[in-house]
């Protein structure tokens, strides 16, 4: 079986699994499936997209975890599946990048570290990456578990290593 055929089969299986989960949740949604050659991307859209997204994408993250575990029984045995709804993940990334820039401006202006609210590992990574090339600040993650957050430190133009990614 070729890689493209395998990816197409995995894409269809992932879409079927997501449709079934949403149906069992009583959610009305259409699921579009495509791949970018490396990942399977599922987009749910319909009148209940807000519920499917959940607070800060928490329901999307849970659905994504379930679909990945069901389709790929062993982690790392296939492409990752990304579950999205109405383009939420792209909007969230833009919002977090904007937040990162505001935190950096505040840290530089005040000369003091500025902490963001607690975030998921994925969201923290977006903030770290958004500021990776900004020599006026460095970032670190602090805290434990669900209280883990990004802290932006002013560097006065001096970079002390790459930002901590987690």
C-alpha positions in Angstrom: 0.0 0.0 0.0 1.4 3.4 -0.9 1.8 6.2 1.6 -0.8 8.3 -0.1 -3.3 5.4 -0.1 -2.6 4.8 3.6 -3.0 8.4 4.4 -6.3 8.6 2.5 -7.6 5.5 4.4 -6.5 7.0 7.8 -8.1 10.4 6.8 -11.4 8.6 6.1 -11.3 6.5 9.3 -10.5 9.6 11.4 -13.4 11.5 9.9 -15.7 8.5 10.5 -14.6 8.3 14.1 -15.1 12.0 14.7 -18.6 11.9 13.1 -19.5 9.0 15.4 -18.3 10.7 18.5 -20.1 13.9 17.7 -23.3 12.0 16.9 -23.1 10.1 20.2 -22.6 13.5 21.9 -25.9 14.7 20.3 -24.0 17.3 18.2 -25.2 18.3 14.8 -22.1 18.9 12.6 -20.6 18.1 9.2 -17.0 16.9 9.1 -14.6 17.8 6.3 -11.4 15.8 6.1 -8.2 16.6 4.2 -4.4 16.1 4.7 -1.3 18.1 4.2 0.9 15.1 3.4 1.9 14.8 7.1 -1.2 15.4 9.1 -4.9 14.5 8.8 -7.0 17.6 9.4 -10.6 17.4 10.3 -12.9 20.4 10.4 -16.3 20.2 12.1 -18.8 22.8 11.1 -22.4 23.4 12.0 -24.9 25.2 14.3 -23.2 23.8 17.5 -19.6 24.7 16.6 -19.2 26.8 19.7 -20.0 23.8 21.9 -17.7 21.6 19.9 -14.8 24.1 20.4 -15.4 24.5 24.1 -13.7 27.0 26.4 -10.4 27.9 24.8 -10.6 24.9 22.6 -10.7 22.4 25.4 -13.4 20.2 23.8 -11.5 20.3 20.5 -8.4 19.1 22.3 -10.3 16.3 24.0 -11.9 15.2 20.7 -8.5 15.4 19.0 -7.0 13.1 21.7 -9.9 10.6 21.4 -9.7 10.5 17.6 -5.9 10.0 17.7 -6.2 7.2 20.3 -9.0 5.4 18.4 -7.5 5.6 14.9 -3.9 5.0 16.0 -4.1 2.6 18.9 -0.4 3.0 19.5 0.8 6.6 19.7 3.3 7.5 16.9 2.1 4.8 14.5 0.6 7.2 12.0 0.2 10.8 11.1 -1.3 13.1 13.8 -4.9 14.1 13.5 -5.8 17.7 14.1 -9.5 18.4 15.0 -10.7 21.9 14.3 -14.1 23.6 14.1 -14.9 26.6 11.8 -11.1 27.5 11.6 -10.9 28.1 15.4 -7.3 26.8 15.7 -6.0 29.4 13.3 -7.9 32.2 15.0 -6.6 31.1 18.4 -3.0 31.0 17.1 -3.4 34.6 15.8 -4.9 35.7 19.1 -2.1 34.1 21.1 0.5 35.6 18.8 -1.1 39.1 19.4 -1.1 38.4 23.2 2.6 37.4 23.1 3.5 40.7 21.4 1.5 42.7 24.0 3.2 40.8 26.8 6.6 41.5 25.3 5.8 45.2 24.9 4.7 45.4 28.5 7.8 43.6 29.8 10.1 45.9 27.8 8.2 49.0 28.8 8.1 48.1 32.5 11.5 46.4 32.7 9.9 43.6 34.7 8.8 40.0 33.9 5.2 39.7 32.8 3.2 36.4 33.3 0.4 35.2 31.0 -2.6 33.3 32.4 -2.2 29.5 32.7 -2.2 27.8 29.3 -2.1 24.4 27.6 1.2 23.1 26.4 0.1 23.8 22.8 -0.9 27.4 23.6 2.4 28.0 25.5 4.4 26.7 22.5 2.6 29.2 20.3 3.5 32.1 22.6 7.2 30.9 22.9 7.4 30.6 19.1 5.8 34.0 18.5 8.6 35.7 20.6 11.5 33.4 19.6 13.0 36.0 17.2 12.4 39.0 19.5 15.7 39.9 21.0 14.2 42.3 23.5 12.6 39.5 25.5 13.0 35.8 26.4 10.3 33.4 27.5 10.1 30.6 30.1 7.3 28.4 31.3 6.8 28.4 35.0 4.4 26.5 37.3 3.1 23.0 37.4 0.2 21.2 35.7 -2.8 23.3 34.8 -1.2 26.3 36.5 1.8 26.3 34.1 2.1 29.7 32.3 4.5 31.6 30.1 6.6 34.4 31.7 8.1 37.0 29.4 11.3 38.6 30.6 12.9 41.8 29.2 16.5 41.2 28.1 17.6 44.8 27.4 18.7 43.6 23.9 20.8 40.8 25.4 19.7 37.3 24.6 20.6 34.5 27.1 19.8 31.4 25.1 16.8 30.3 23.3 13.3 30.4 24.8 12.2 27.4 26.8 9.9 25.3 24.8 7.7 22.7 26.3 
